[in-house]
């Protein structure tokens, strides 16, 4: 599998596969975000998810994939620190604000800064048509956030701090997207990076979540929480793993932009499962996001 993926790097087939992986990551990431905002406290859910995907990664990292090269350990340390910041901010944002308000802002901040970072670090460039697509996509994402901000009628007093937390979280999305792309390109076997990334990344949140759970007066039962954690852990492999592989196969900026169609999936999930309202204006904004992604993809041909 590793040799096959490496043979596709920089090819038209690799570009097409990166497109599929980025869109898969978008769909799965919307589900991943909804799991954190759903039935349980976001801190507990994230702790359960990280525990489960760390447990899955352990035998793979130790016994299946090649061991990381020595230069990879400082890279893993940097990835760990960045993802800790991202998780803390994301959990605080989801605690404060409605999912359909917070999520679009988090995801909307990422593409623009990731495209800029990809230019600085990897020398990637976007055509004028692709920049137009980025603008259309961002207009849809931030338009959706503003519309939700105006019309959401729950937790109004927490919306402003929730939005600031969402902006900060979005900055970390751009940071980890660019940094993870650097990391997965720095090792010979991409699956070595993925296995060790998930193992190391799982070390922070579970102890924090367990401490929070122990201090609760009405503790949620662990079995349903861990079931959700297992589902979320598997989704995390599909979501984060897919976009990391996409950034190895093709342009980091394109993968980042296409992944943000997750906002469309998130709005549908919020409407269907979290019972948050979706009207014709929001549907139009969601269509704008999808149109922006199509323009970016077609402009890169």
C-alpha positions as CSV (number, residue, x, y, z in Angstrom):
1,X,0.0,0.0,0.0
2,X,2.8,2.5,0.9
3,X,4.7,1.8,-2.3
4,X,1.5,2.2,-4.3
5,X,0.7,5.6,-2.7
6,X,4.3,6.8,-3.2
7,X,4.1,5.9,-6.9
8,X,1.1,8.2,-7.2
9,X,2.7,11.3,-5.7
10,X,2.7,14.2,-8.2
11,X,0.7,12.3,-10.8
12,X,-2.8,12.9,-12.3
13,X,-4.0,9.7,-10.6
14,X,-2.6,11.0,-7.3
15,X,-4.4,14.3,-7.8
16,X,-7.7,12.4,-8.4
17,X,-7.2,10.2,-5.3
18,X,-6.3,13.3,-3.2
19,X,-9.6,14.9,-4.3
20,X,-11.5,11.8,-3.1
21,X,-9.6,11.7,0.1
22,X,-10.2,15.4,0.8
23,X,-13.9,15.1,0.3
24,X,-14.1,11.9,2.4
25,X,-12.3,13.8,5.1
26,X,-14.9,16.6,4.8
27,X,-17.8,14.3,5.3
28,X,-16.2,12.4,8.1
29,X,-15.0,15.5,9.9
30,X,-18.5,16.9,10.0
31,X,-19.6,13.7,11.7
32,X,-16.6,13.9,14.0
33,X,-17.5,17.4,15.1
34,X,-21.2,16.5,15.7
35,X,-20.1,13.6,17.9
36,X,-18.3,16.1,20.1
37,X,-21.3,18.5,20.3
38,X,-23.8,15.7,20.7
39,X,-25.1,13.8,23.7
40,X,-22.1,14.0,26.1
41,X,-19.9,16.8,27.4
42,X,-17.4,17.8,24.6
43,X,-14.4,17.3,26.9
44,X,-15.5,13.7,27.8
45,X,-16.3,12.8,24.2
46,X,-13.0,14.0,23.0
47,X,-11.2,12.1,25.8
48,X,-13.0,8.9,24.9
49,X,-12.3,9.3,21.2
50,X,-8.6,9.9,21.8
51,X,-8.3,7.0,24.1
52,X,-9.9,4.6,21.6
53,X,-7.8,5.7,18.6
54,X,-4.7,5.6,20.7
55,X,-5.5,2.0,21.7
56,X,-6.1,1.1,18.1
57,X,-2.8,2.8,17.0
58,X,-0.6,1.1,19.6
59,X,-0.1,-2.4,18.0
60,X,0.0,-0.9,14.6
61,X,2.8,1.5,15.6
62,X,4.8,-1.0,17.5
63,X,4.5,-4.1,15.3
64,X,3.2,-3.4,11.8
65,X,4.5,-0.2,10.3
66,X,8.3,0.7,10.1
67,X,9.6,2.6,13.0
68,X,10.0,6.4,12.6
69,X,13.4,7.7,11.5
70,X,15.3,9.6,14.2
71,X,14.5,13.0,12.7
72,X,10.8,12.3,13.1
73,X,10.6,12.5,16.9
74,X,10.9,16.3,17.1
75,X,8.3,16.6,14.4
76,X,5.9,14.4,16.4
77,X,6.6,16.6,19.4
78,X,5.6,19.7,17.4
79,X,2.4,18.0,16.1
80,X,1.5,16.9,19.7
81,X,1.8,20.5,21.0
82,X,-0.2,22.0,18.1
83,X,-3.0,19.4,18.3
84,X,-3.3,19.9,22.1
85,X,-3.9,23.7,21.5
86,X,-6.5,22.8,18.8
87,X,-8.4,20.4,21.0
88,X,-8.5,22.7,24.0
89,X,-9.8,25.6,22.0
90,X,-12.3,23.4,20.1
91,X,-13.8,21.9,23.2
92,X,-14.2,25.3,24.8
93,X,-15.8,26.7,21.6
94,X,-18.3,23.7,21.5
95,X,-19.0,24.2,25.2
96,X,-19.9,27.8,24.6
97,X,-21.7,28.0,21.3
98,X,-24.2,26.3,19.0
99,X,-22.7,23.8,16.7
100,X,-24.0,25.4,13.5
101,X,-22.5,28.7,14.5
102,X,-19.2,27.6,15.9
103,X,-18.3,25.0,13.3
104,X,-18.5,27.2,10.1
105,X,-16.2,29.8,11.7
106,X,-13.7,27.2,12.8
107,X,-13.6,25.7,9.4
108,X,-13.7,29.0,7.5
109,X,-10.6,30.3,9.2
110,X,-8.5,27.3,8.0
111,X,-8.4,27.4,4.2
112,X,-7.1,30.9,3.6
113,X,-4.3,30.7,6.1
114,X,-3.5,27.1,5.0
115,X,-3.2,28.3,1.4
116,X,-0.8,31.1,2.5
117,X,1.2,28.7,4.6
118,X,1.4,26.2,1.8
119,X,2.8,28.9,-0.4
120,X,5.4,29.9,2.1
121,X,6.5,26.4,3.2
122,X,5.9,24.3,0.1
123,X,6.0,26.9,-2.7
124,X,2.5,26.0,-3.8
125,X,0.6,28.6,-5.9
126,X,-3.1,29.1,-6.8
127,X,-4.4,30.4,-10.1
128,X,-6.7,33.4,-10.2
129,X,-9.6,31.1,-10.8
130,X,-8.7,29.1,-7.7
131,X,-8.4,32.2,-5.6
132,X,-11.9,33.1,-6.9
133,X,-13.1,29.7,-5.6
134,X,-11.5,30.3,-2.2
135,X,-13.3,33.6,-2.0
136,X,-16.7,32.1,-3.0
137,X,-16.2,29.2,-0.5
138,X,-15.2,31.6,2.4
139,X,-18.2,33.9,1.5
140,X,-20.5,30.9,2.0
141,X,-18.8,29.7,5.2
142,X,-18.8,33.1,6.9
143,X,-22.2,34.0,5.5
144,X,-23.5,30.8,7.1
145,X,-21.9,31.8,10.4
146,X,-23.3,35.3,10.3
147,X,-26.8,34.0,9.4
148,X,-26.6,31.5,12.3
149,X,-25.4,34.2,14.7
150,X,-28.4,36.4,13.9
151,X,-31.0,33.6,14.0
152,X,-29.8,31.2,16.7
153,X,-32.1,31.7,19.7
154,X,-30.2,29.6,22.3
155,X,-27.2,30.6,24.5
156,X,-27.2,34.1,23.0
157,X,-25.1,35.4,25.9
158,X,-22.3,32.9,25.1
159,X,-22.2,33.5,21.3
160,X,-19.5,36.3,21.3
161,X,-16.9,34.4,23.4
162,X,-17.8,31.2,21.4
163,X,-17.1,33.0,18.1
164,X,-13.7,34.3,19.4
165,X,-12.8,30.8,20.5
166,X,-13.9,29.5,17.1
167,X,-11.6,32.0,15.3
168,X,-8.7,30.9,17.5
169,X,-9.5,27.3,16.8
170,X,-9.6,28.0,13.1
171,X,-6.1,29.4,13.3
172,X,-4.9,26.2,14.8
173,X,-6.7,24.2,12.0
174,X,-4.5,26.1,9.5
175,X,-1.4,25.5,11.6
176,X,-1.9,21.7,12.1
177,X,-3.0,21.2,8.5
178,X,0.3,22.7,7.2
179,X,2.4,21.2,9.9
180,X,0.9,17.7,9.5
181,X,1.5,17.9,5.7
182,X,5.2,18.7,6.5
183,X,5.3,15.8,8.9
184,X,3.8,13.1,6.6
185,X,6.1,14.2,3.8
186,X,9.2,14.0,6.0
187,X,9.0,10.2,6.5
188,X,9.5,7.4,3.9
189,X,6.3,5.6,4.8
190,X,3.2,7.7,5.3
191,X,1.5,5.0,7.4
192,X,4.4,5.3,9.9
193,X,3.5,8.9,10.4
194,X,-0.2,8.2,10.8
195,X,0.2,5.4,13.3
196,X,2.6,7.2,15.5
197,X,0.7,10.5,15.2
198,X,-2.5,8.9,16.5
199,X,-0.6,7.1,19.3
200,X,1.2,10.2,20.5
201,X,-1.8,12.5,19.9
202,X,-3.9,10.2,22.2
203,X,-1.8,10.9,25.3
204,X,-3.2,14.3,26.4
205,X,-7.0,14.3,26.4
206,X,-8.0,11.0,28.1
207,X,-6.4,11.9,31.5
208,X,-8.0,15.4,31.3
209,X,-11.4,14.0,30.5
210,X,-11.1,11.3,33.2
211,X,-10.3,14.0,35.8
212,X,-13.3,16.0,34.7
213,X,-15.5,12.9,34.8
214,X,-14.4,12.1,38.3
215,X,-15.3,15.6,39.5
216,X,-18.9,15.5,38.1
217,X,-21.8,15.1,40.5
218,X,-23.8,13.2,37.9
219,X,-21.3,11.2,36.0
220,X,-22.5,9.8,32.7
221,X,-22.1,6.0,32.4
222,X,-18.8,5.0,30.8
223,X,-20.1,2.3,28.5
224,X,-22.2,4.6,26.2
225,X,-19.4,7.2,26.3
226,X,-16.8,4.7,25.3
227,X,-19.0,3.4,22.5
228,X,-19.2,6.9,21.2
229,X,-15.4,7.2,21.6
230,X,-14.8,4.0,19.6
231,X,-17.1,5.3,16.7
232,X,-15.3,8.7,16.9
233,X,-11.9,7.1,16.9
234,X,-12.6,5.1,13.8
235,X,-14.0,8.2,12.1
236,X,-10.9,10.2,13.2
237,X,-8.7,7.7,11.3
238,X,-10.9,8.2,8.2
239,X,-11.1,12.0,8.5
240,X,-7.6,13.1,9.7
241,X,-5.9,10.2,8.0
242,X,-7.5,10.9,4.6
243,X,-6.6,14.6,4.6
244,X,-3.0,13.9,5.6
245,X,-2.6,11.4,2.8
246,X,-4.2,13.9,0.4
247,X,-1.6,16.5,1.4
248,X,1.2,14.0,0.6
249,X,-0.3,13.1,-2.7
250,X,-1.1,16.6,-4.0
251,X,-1.3,20.3,-3.0
252,X,-1.8,21.0,0.6
253,X,-3.9,24.1,-0.1
254,X,-6.3,22.3,-2.4
255,X,-6.9,19.5,0.1
256,X,-7.5,22.1,2.9
257,X,-10.0,24.0,0.8
258,X,-11.9,20.9,-0.4
259,X,-12.0,19.6,3.2
260,X,-14.0,22.7,4.3
261,X,-17.0,21.5,2.3
262,X,-17.4,19.7,5.7
263,X,-19.4,22.8,6.6
264,X,-22.2,21.7,4.3
265,X,-22.3,18.3,5.8
266,X,-22.2,19.8,9.3
267,X,-25.2,22.0,8.6
268,X,-27.2,18.9,7.4
269,X,-26.1,16.9,10.4
270,X,-27.0,19.8,12.7
271,X,-30.4,20.0,11.1
272,X,-31.2,16.3,11.0
273,X,-29.7,15.0,14.2
274,X,-29.2,18.0,16.5
275,X,-32.6,19.5,15.5
276,X,-31.1,22.9,14.6
277,X,-33.0,24.9,12.0
278,X,-32.1,25.0,8.3
279,X,-33.9,27.3,5.9
280,X,-33.7,28.3,2.2
281,X,-31.1,31.1,2.9
282,X,-28.8,28.6,4.7
283,X,-29.2,26.1,1.9
284,X,-28.2,28.8,-0.6
285,X,-25.1,29.6,1.5
286,X,-24.2,25.9,1.7
287,X,-24.5,25.7,-2.1
288,X,-22.1,28.7,-2.3
289,X,-19.6,26.7,-0.3
290,X,-19.9,23.7,-2.6
291,X,-19.6,26.0,-5.6
292,X,-16.4,27.5,-4.3
293,X,-14.9,24.0,-3.8
294,X,-15.8,23.1,-7.4
295,X,-14.2,26.3,-8.7
296,X,-11.0,25.5,-6.8
297,X,-10.8,22.0,-8.1
298,X,-11.6,23.0,-11.7
299,X,-9.2,25.9,-11.6
300,X,-6.4,23.5,-10.7
301,X,-6.9,21.4,-13.8
